[in-house]
Amino acid sequence: MFRRILIANRGEVAARIIRACRKLRIESVAVYSVADKDSPHLGQADLAVCIGPAQSRDSYLNMRAILQAAMQYDCQAIHPGWGFLAENALFARRCAQQKTTFIGPSPDLIALMGDKARARTTMRRAGLPMIPGSEGVVASIGEARDIASFIGYPVLLKARAGGGGKGMRICRSERELQPAYEQAQMEAEKAFGDGSLYVEKYIDAGRHIEFQILADGFGNAVHLGERECSVQRNHQKLIEESPSPAVSAALRETMGRQVARAVANVGYQNAGTVEFLMDSQGNLYFMEMNTRLQVEHPVTEMLTCIDLVEHQIRIAANEPLSLEQEQIFFSGHAVECRINAEDPFDNFKGSPGRISRFRPPEGASDRAAVQLRLETHISEGATIPPYYDSMIGKLIVRGETRDSALDALRAALGEFEIDGVKTTIPLHQILIDDSEFRSGRYDTGFVPRAMARHSAGRES
C-alpha cells in the first residue's frame, strides 16, 4: 500500500480523497493555487503545497509543478479526482515515467476512451449496443450529409475529443447541417485542439443512464448498478438518482454484466463509468466511457455501502478486487443534488464570493430509515473563487423508497442555509416538486420544461 498520496485537485473532491486516505492510514498531500490558499480542505490534509497562480493552466493543469511536488514530498501515487488532469493520457504517462502511480486506468485506455469515435468502435467490438451513426470521424460535410440522410434526421454532431457538451450540435434537417457542422468543428477545435466530428442518430426524449464499474489488474470486473443522470441543463448534470426509475431489475442484471465483461475484455483497470442513452422504447445505446471517478459517485456508495475511492486506491496499489458480483447488493433509493454558486434564474450566472452563512441541514421531518450525506469542502467564511467550477457541495439522501428519499431531500434543502452567494438550491426545490420528476417518467429535456411550468405558474 502507498505511504503518501498527492491529490492533484481542489475543493470537494480533494476533501473526499483525503477522507479515503485517512481511512487507509495513508498520508495526503494537497496541492493548491494562490486563489485556494484559505480553502478549508487544506487543513484536513497532512501537507499542503502551493503549485502556482490562480489560473488553472498555471496551477491545477500545470503537470510539471504537480509532478515536481509529488517527487519533492516523496509521494508514491497521485489521485487526479475529476476534471483538470483526471482524463489526461499525457499526464498519466508522465506519472509512469516518473515512477509515480497514477490512480486511474492506463494512459492507453484513457486515450482510447477519450477518443469518442475509437471508443465507439472498441465497445461495439466488445459487445455493447451502439446508436446508429458513423463508424468513426467523418472526413467532410459531404460525408456527414450522406450518413445523416441514411440514418434519418434528427442527428447529433459530436466532437471526437468532446466533453461537457462542447462541440455538440443537434440537426433536425439537412438545412441545419452545414452551419451546425462548422460551429461544432470550430468549438471543438478551440476547446480540445481537435475539430474532428462524428455523427450519430439523435434520440428525442432520451434518458441518460450510466453504469458504475470497478476493474482490477487481474482481469476481474464488477458493476455497481446504474445511475439516472437525465436531469441536466446544457449537458451538465444537476440531479442524479439510483436506481433509475426506467431500469428494471432484469435490465440492470443483463446490461450490468455485459458492461463488466466489456471493460474486462479491453483490459480496463480502476473505477470507471459506462454511459448510455435510453430511447423511449427502453433500449440502451453506448455513448461514452468516463475513465475516472464521477462527481455523483456517492449515490452508488449510499446504495451499496462500497467505498469507491478506497477501491480505486487499492486497485492502483495492485491489489486484486475484493468484490465479486454476487456480493454486491442494492438497498433503497438514493438521490443527489449538486449545489453550485450560480443564479439558476439568470442563465446560471456564476456567483463567486464569500459565504457569510453556512448552515447544513441537521434534521428533516420523519428521518426514520433515511440517511443524509453532505459532500463539501466549504465552511462559514470560505470563498468561492471565480476561476474554477462553482460547486459548493453535494447533498445526498438515501431512503427505503424513492418517495421517502425525495421527501427527505426536499426537507433537507429547505433547512440548508447559505448566504453571501446565490445558489442552485431554489432550482432543486422546484425540480423535486415537479410532477413530471415525481412520476419518474422524465428525460433529458425535463429541466427547461419544469422551469417553464414554474414561470407560468408564478405569472398566473
C-alpha positions in Angstrom: 0.0 0.0 0.0 1.1 3.6 -0.6 2.6 5.6 2.2 1.8 9.0 0.8 -0.6 10.2 -2.0 -0.7 13.6 -3.7 -4.1 14.9 -4.6 -4.0 16.7 -7.9 -7.3 18.6 -7.4 -9.1 21.0 -5.2 -12.2 21.6 -3.2 -14.9 19.0 -2.5 -13.2 16.1 -4.4 -9.9 16.8 -2.7 -11.7 16.6 0.7 -13.3 13.3 -0.4 -9.9 11.7 -1.3 -8.3 13.0 1.9 -11.0 11.1 3.9 -10.3 7.9 2.0 -6.5 8.3 2.6 -7.2 8.7 6.3 -9.3 5.5 6.3 -6.4 3.6 4.8 -3.8 5.3 7.0 -2.1 7.0 4.0 -0.7 10.5 4.3 -2.2 13.0 2.0 -0.5 16.0 0.2 -3.0 18.6 -1.0 -1.8 21.0 -3.7 -3.4 24.4 -4.1 -3.3 27.6 -6.1 -2.9 31.1 -4.7 -6.7 31.6 -5.0 -7.3 28.5 -2.8 -4.8 29.3 -0.1 -7.5 29.6 2.5 -9.7 26.7 1.3 -10.9 24.7 4.4 -10.0 21.3 2.9 -6.2 22.1 3.1 -6.4 21.8 6.9 -7.6 18.3 6.5 -4.5 17.1 4.6 -1.2 16.1 6.2 0.7 18.5 4.0 -0.4 21.4 1.7 1.7 22.7 -1.2 1.2 25.8 -3.3 1.8 25.0 -7.0 1.0 28.2 -8.8 -1.2 31.3 -9.5 -5.0 31.3 -9.6 -5.4 30.4 -13.3 -5.9 26.6 -13.8 -3.3 26.5 -16.6 -0.7 27.7 -14.1 -1.6 25.5 -11.2 -4.1 22.6 -11.4 -3.2 21.9 -15.1 0.5 22.5 -14.6 1.8 19.0 -14.9 5.4 19.9 -14.2 4.5 21.7 -10.9 2.3 18.8 -9.8 4.9 16.1 -10.6 7.7 18.1 -9.0 5.6 18.4 -5.8 5.0 14.6 -5.9 8.7 14.0 -6.2 9.7 16.6 -3.6 7.3 15.2 -1.0 8.0 11.6 -1.7 4.5 10.7 -2.9 4.2 7.2 -4.3 0.9 7.9 -6.1 -1.2 10.8 -7.5 -5.0 10.8 -7.3 -6.4 13.2 -10.0 -10.1 13.3 -8.8 -12.3 14.5 -11.7 -11.8 17.4 -14.1 -8.4 19.1 -14.6 -5.9 16.2 -15.4 -8.1 13.3 -14.5 -8.6 12.1 -18.1 -5.3 13.4 -19.5 -3.3 10.5 -21.0 -0.2 12.5 -21.3 -0.2 13.3 -17.5 -0.8 9.6 -16.7 2.1 8.7 -19.0 4.4 11.3 -17.3 3.4 9.9 -13.9 4.6 6.5 -15.1 7.8 7.9 -16.4 8.5 9.4 -13.0 7.6 6.0 -11.4 4.7 7.6 -9.6 1.4 5.6 -9.7 -1.5 7.3 -11.4 -4.7 6.3 -9.6 -6.7 5.6 -12.6 -6.5 3.5 -15.8 -3.5 3.2 -18.1 -2.6 6.1 -20.4 -3.5 4.0 -23.4 -7.0 3.3 -22.1 -7.5 7.0 -21.2 -6.5 8.0 -24.7 -8.7 5.3 -26.3 -11.9 6.2 -24.4 -11.1 9.9 -24.7 -11.4 9.5 -28.5 -15.1 9.1 -28.7 -15.0 7.6 -32.2 -12.4 5.0 -31.3 -14.3 4.3 -28.0 -17.5 3.5 -30.0 -15.6 1.1 -32.3 -13.9 -0.6 -29.3 -17.1 -1.0 -27.3 -19.0 -2.2 -30.4 -16.5 -5.0 -30.8 -16.8 -5.7 -27.0 -20.5 -6.3 -27.5 -22.2 -3.1 -26.3 -25.2 -1.8 -28.3 -24.5 1.4 -30.3 -26.6 4.3 -31.5 -26.7 4.3 -35.3 -24.2 6.6 -36.9 -20.8 7.0 -38.4 -18.2 4.2 -37.8 -15.6 6.9 -36.9 -15.0 10.5 -37.5 -16.4 12.0 -40.7 -13.9 13.4 -43.2 -16.1 16.2 -44.6 -19.5 17.9 -44.5 -20.4 15.8 -47.5 -19.8 12.5 -45.7 -21.8 13.8 -42.7 -24.6 14.7 -45.0 -24.6 11.2 -46.6 -24.7 9.5 -43.1 -27.4 11.8 -41.8 -29.5 11.1 -44.9 -29.0 7.3 -44.4 -29.9 7.2 -40.7 -32.5 9.9 -40.8 -32.9 13.2 -39.0 -32.6 14.4 -36.3 -28.8 13.7 -35.9 -26.2 14.8 -33.4 -22.8 16.1 -34.3 -20.3 15.3 -31.6 -16.6 16.1 -31.1 -14.3 13.1 -31.1 -12.4 14.6 -28.1 -15.6 16.1 -26.6 -16.9 16.6 -23.1 -19.1 19.0 -21.1 -21.4 19.5 -24.1 -18.7 21.3 -26.2 -18.5 20.5 -29.9 -22.1 19.1 -30.0 -24.9 20.3 -32.2 -28.4 18.8 -32.9 -29.6 19.0 -36.6 -33.2 18.4 -37.3 -33.0 18.9 -41.1 -30.4 18.9 -43.9 -30.7 22.7 -44.0 -29.3 22.9 -40.5 -26.4 20.5 -41.1 -23.7 22.7 -42.7 -23.8 25.7 -40.2 -24.0 23.3 -37.3 -21.1 21.3 -38.6 -19.0 24.4 -39.0 -19.9 25.6 -35.5 -19.3 22.3 -33.8 -16.0 21.9 -35.6 -14.8 25.4 -34.6 -15.9 24.9 -31.0 -14.2 21.5 -30.7 -11.0 22.9 -32.2 -11.0 25.7 -29.7 -11.9 23.5 -26.7 -9.9 20.4 -27.4 -7.4 21.3 -30.2 -9.2 18.7 -32.3 -12.1 19.6 -34.6 -12.9 16.1 -35.7 -16.6 15.2 -35.5 -18.7 12.1 -35.8 -22.4 11.7 -36.5 -25.0 9.7 -34.6 -28.8 9.5 -34.6 -30.2 12.0 -32.1 -32.7 10.3 -29.8 -35.5 12.6 -28.7 -36.9 12.2 -25.2 -33.8 10.1 -24.3 -32.6 9.3 -20.8 -29.0 9.4 -19.6 -28.2 6.2 -17.8 -24.7 5.3 -16.6 -23.2 2.1 -15.1 -20.5 2.3 -12.4 -17.7 -0.3 -12.7 -14.6 -1.4 -10.8 -11.9 -3.5 -12.5 -8.5 -4.7 -11.3 -5.3 -5.6 -13.0 -6.1 -9.3 -12.8 -9.0 -9.5 -15.3 -11.7 -9.0 -12.7 -14.5 -6.5 -13.2 -17.9 -5.9 -11.5 -20.7 -3.4 -11.9 -22.3 -1.5 -9.1 -25.6 -0.7 -10.8 -26.8 2.3 -12.7 -27.4 6.0 -12.0 -30.0 8.1 -13.7 -28.5 11.4 -14.8 -31.2 12.8 -17.1 -31.8 16.0 -15.0 -29.4 18.2 -17.0 -29.0 21.6 -18.4 -26.7 22.1 -21.4 -25.4 18.5 -20.9 -24.4 19.4 -17.3 -26.0 17.2 -14.6 -28.0 18.7 -11.8 -29.6 15.8 -10.0 -28.7 12.1 -10.1 -30.6 9.1 -8.6 -30.2 5.4 -8.3 -31.8 3.1 -9.1 -33.2 4.6 -12.3 -37.0 4.7 -12.4 -36.6 3.4 -16.0 -34.4 0.4 -15.4 -35.9 -2.9 -14.4 -34.0 -5.4 -12.2 -33.7 -7.7 -15.2 -32.2 -5.0 -17.4 -29.8 -3.9 -14.6 -28.6 -7.5 -14.3 -28.2 -8.1 -18.0 -26.7 -4.8 -19.0 -24.5 -4.6 -15.9 -22.9 -7.9 -16.5 -22.5 -7.0 -20.2 -20.7 -3.8 -19.2 -18.4 -5.5 -16.7 -17.4 -8.1 -19.4 -16.8 -5.4 -21.9 -14.4 -3.4 -19.7 -12.6 -6.5 -18.6 -12.2 -7.5 -22.3 -10.5 -4.2 -23.1 -8.1 -4.5 -20.1 -9.6 -1.6 -18.2 -8.4 -1.0 -14.6 -9.7 1.1 -11.7 -13.1 2.9 -11.4 -15.0 4.0 -14.5 -18.4 4.8 -15.8 -20.0 3.5 -18.9 -22.7 5.9 -20.2 -25.8 5.0 -22.2 -28.7 6.8 -23.8 -32.0 5.1 -23.4 -34.7 5.6 -26.1 -38.5 5.8 -25.4 -38.7 2.0 -26.0 -36.3 1.3 -23.2 -33.3 0.4 -25.5 -29.9 1.3 -24.2 -27.1 2.6 -26.5 -23.5 3.2 -25.6 -22.4 6.8 -25.6 -19.0 7.0 -24.0 -16.9 5.9 -21.1 -15.6 8.2 -18.3 -12.2 6.9 -17.2 -12.3 8.5 -13.7 -14.3 8.9 -10.5 -17.6 10.6 -11.2 -19.0 13.6 -9.3 -22.1 11.6 -8.5 -20.3 8.5 -7.1 -21.8 8.9 -3.6 -25.2 7.9 -5.0 -23.8 4.4 -5.7 -21.9 4.3 -2.4 -25.1 5.0 -0.5 -26.9 2.1 -2.1 -24.1 -0.4 -2.0 -22.1 0.6 1.1 -19.0 0.3 -1.0 -16.3 3.0 -0.8 -15.3 3.6 -4.4 -12.3 5.8 -3.6 -10.9 3.2 -1.3 -11.2 0.6 -4.0 -9.6 3.0 -6.5 -6.5 3.3 -4.3 -6.4 -0.5 -3.6 -6.6 -1.4 -7.3 -3.9 1.2 -8.1 -1.7 -0.4 -5.4 -2.0 -3.7 -7.4 -4.4 -5.4 -5.0 -6.9 -7.8 -6.6 -10.6 -6.7 -6.4 -12.0 -7.9 -3.2 -15.6 -7.9 -4.6 -17.5 -10.5 -6.6 -20.7 -9.6 -8.4 -22.8 -11.9 -6.2 -21.6 -9.9 -3.1 -22.9 -6.6 -4.4 -26.4 -5.7 -3.2 -28.6 -2.6 -3.8 -30.7 -1.3 -0.9 -33.2 1.5 -1.0 -33.1 4.6 -3.2 -30.5 7.5 -3.3 -30.8 11.0 -4.8 -28.1 13.7 -5.1 -28.4 17.4 -5.8 -25.3 19.3 -7.0 -25.3 22.7 -5.2 -23.4 25.4 -7.1 -22.8 29.0 -6.5 -24.9 30.1 -9.5 -28.0 32.0 -10.2 -30.3 29.5 -11.9 -32.8 32.3 -12.8 -30.1 34.4 -14.6 -28.9 31.8 -17.1 -26.9 30.0 -14.3 -24.6 33.0 -14.0 -21.7 32.3 -11.6 -21.9 33.8 -8.1 -18.4 33.8 -6.6 -17.8 35.4 -3.3 -17.5 34.9 0.4 -20.0 32.7 2.1 -21.2 34.6 5.1 -23.5 31.9 6.5 -23.3 28.2 6.0 -25.7 26.0 8.0 -26.1 22.5 6.6 -29.3 20.6 7.2 -29.2 18.7 10.6 -32.6 17.1 10.6 -35.7 16.8 8.5 -39.2 15.5 9.2 -39.5 11.8 9.6 -35.9 10.7 9.3 -36.6 7.1 10.1 -34.7 4.9 7.8 -33.3 7.9 6.0 -29.6 8.6 5.6 -28.3 12.1 4.8 -24.8 12.8 3.4 -23.2 16.2 2.6 -20.0 16.2 0.5 -18.4 19.7 0.7 -15.1 21.4 1.5 -16.9 24.6 2.5 -17.3 26.2 5.9 -18.7 29.5 7.0 -16.4 32.4 5.9 -15.0 30.4 2.9 -14.7 32.0 -0.5 -15.9 30.6 -3.9 -13.2 31.8 -6.3 -14.3 32.9 -9.8 -11.6 30.8 -11.6 -13.0 27.3 -11.2 -16.1 25.1 -11.0 -18.6 26.8 -8.7 -19.6 23.7 -6.8 -20.3 24.3 -3.1 -21.2 20.7 -2.4 -23.5 17.7 -3.0 -26.4 16.8 -0.8 -27.3 13.1 -1.0 -30.2 11.3 0.6 -31.0 7.6 0.8 -34.4 6.3 1.7 -36.1 3.0 1.7 -38.3 4.1 -1.3 -37.9 6.8 -4.0 -40.7 8.8 -2.5 -39.2 8.7 1.0 -35.8 9.8 -0.4 -37.3 12.7 -2.4 -39.4 13.8 0.6 -36.3 13.8 2.9 -34.2 15.6 0.2 -36.9 18.3 -0.2 -36.9 18.8 3.6 -33.1 18.9 3.8 -32.9 21.5 1.0 -35.4 23.6 3.0 -33.1 23.5 6.0 -29.9 24.3 4.1 -28.9 28.0 4.8 -26.2 29.6 2.5 -25.8 33.4 2.5 -23.3 35.6 0.6 -23.7 33.9 -2.8 -26.6 32.8 -4.9 -27.1 29.0 -5.1 -29.0 26.4 -7.1 -31.0 25.3 -4.1 -34.2 27.1 -5.2 -34.0 25.3 -8.5 -33.6 21.9 -6.9 -36.7 22.6 -4.8 -38.6 23.4 -8.0 -37.4 20.3 -9.8 -38.0 17.9 -7.0 -41.6 19.2 -6.6 -42.4 19.0 -10.3 -45.0 16.3 -11.1 -43.0 15.1 -14.1 -39.9 14.3 -12.0 -42.0 12.8 -9.2 -43.6 10.4 -11.7 -40.2 9.1 -12.7 -41.1 9.5 -16.3 -38.8 12.3 -17.3 -36.0 12.7 -19.9 -33.0 14.9 -20.7 -35.4 17.7 -21.8 -37.0 17.9 -18.4 -35.3 20.9 -16.8 -36.4 23.6 -19.4 -40.0 22.2 -19.2 -40.1 22.3 -15.4 -38.7 25.9 -15.4 -41.3 27.0 -17.9 -44.1 25.4 -15.9 -42.8 27.2 -12.8 -42.6 30.5 -14.5 -46.1 30.1 -16.0 -47.4 29.2 -12.5 -45.9 32.4 -11.0 -47.3 34.6 -13.7 -50.9 33.1 -13.5 
